[in-house]
Amino acid sequence: LAKQKQQYDAKHARASLFEIGAKVVKKDFLRKKRKGGKLDPKWVGPYIITAKLSKGFYSLQSVANSSDCIKRVNGAHLKMFYSSEHQSSCRNSPHHFNQSSPHHSGQSSPH
């Protein structure tokens, strides 16, 4: 039972996850109300956090349109925004398969 409590607390304890000035995306709840749209993005943004409010809420401002401000968003509905440059550098990791090894060459070893 103690392990279950630790897992629950770890999953739900996100009180002060974001700092002021961080770029985030916000979950798009209006997408569920539209007919169709199954392939629409689930997250909108990016936004910049302009203020930390009480009880895990944040104030946001759009990066694209500075007049687009959101006064109060729960931190559970936000996640960090990573630019496409960051994502492409993560994909180019040094972990790749060595195709010259005898296990991958398709040739059988002589017996």
N, C-alpha and C positions, 0 to 999 in steps of 0.2 A: 504493500500500500504506500510505503514511503517513496518508492521509485516512481509510482504513478503520479504522486503529488509533485515530485521534482520535474517530471516530464511536462505536466500541466503548467506548472509555474514557469518553466523555461519557454514554453510556447506562448504564453499569454502575458509575460512580463516585458512589455515594450514601451514603458512610460516615456523615457527620454532618449529615443533612438536617433533622432535627427538634430543637427545643429543649425543655428541661424546661418543662412547663406548657402545651405546645401541644396543641390538640385534633386528634385523628386518627381515621381509621376503619381497620379491619383487614380484610384479605381473608378471606372465609369459605370455608375449605377443606372443611368438613364438608358443604357444599352439594353437592359432587360425589359424595359417597357416598350421598346420599338418592336414592330412586327418584323420578323426575319432578322437580319443582322448577325447571324450566327458566327460569321467570320470577321466581324468588326473587331478592332482592338479592344482589349479589356481595360487598358490603362490609357489615360490622356495626360498630356503635359508636353514638355517639362515645366515645372514650376520651381520657384525659389522660395525657401522658407524665410519669411520676414519676421516672424515672432513666434515664441513658444508661449502657449496659453496654459491654463491650468488643466489638470487631469488628462494629460496626453494629447491635447488639442494643439493645432498649429494654424497660423495664418499664412496664406500663400499668395504669390504674385506670379503671373505668367511670364515666361522668358520671352515669348514671341510678342506679347501685347502687354505693355506695362500698365494699361488701364484695367486689365482683367485681373481683379483681386478676389480671392476667396477668403472670407473672414474667419471661418472656423471649420477645420477638418480634423477628424479623429486620426491619430497617428497609425492606427491599425489599418487604415485604408490608403496608406502611402507606402511607397518603396523607393529605394534609391534609383536615380536616373544615371545610366551609364551611356556615354556617347558611343557612336558606331566605331570610333577609333579604339576605344577600350575593348569592345567586344571582339574586334578583329585581332587584336594583340593576344587575347586569351585563346583564340582558336589556333593560333600559330605556335602552339606549345611544342617543345622538343620531343614529345612522346609520339613516335610514329613506328610503324612496323618495318622491320628490316626484311625486304623482299628477297634479298640475296641469300638468306639462310636456307639450308637444305629442306627444312620443314615446309617452306612456302613455295619452293621452286616447281613442284609438280612432277619432278623426276623421282623415280624410285631408287633407293640405295641398293648397290650390288650386294648379294648375299652369297 
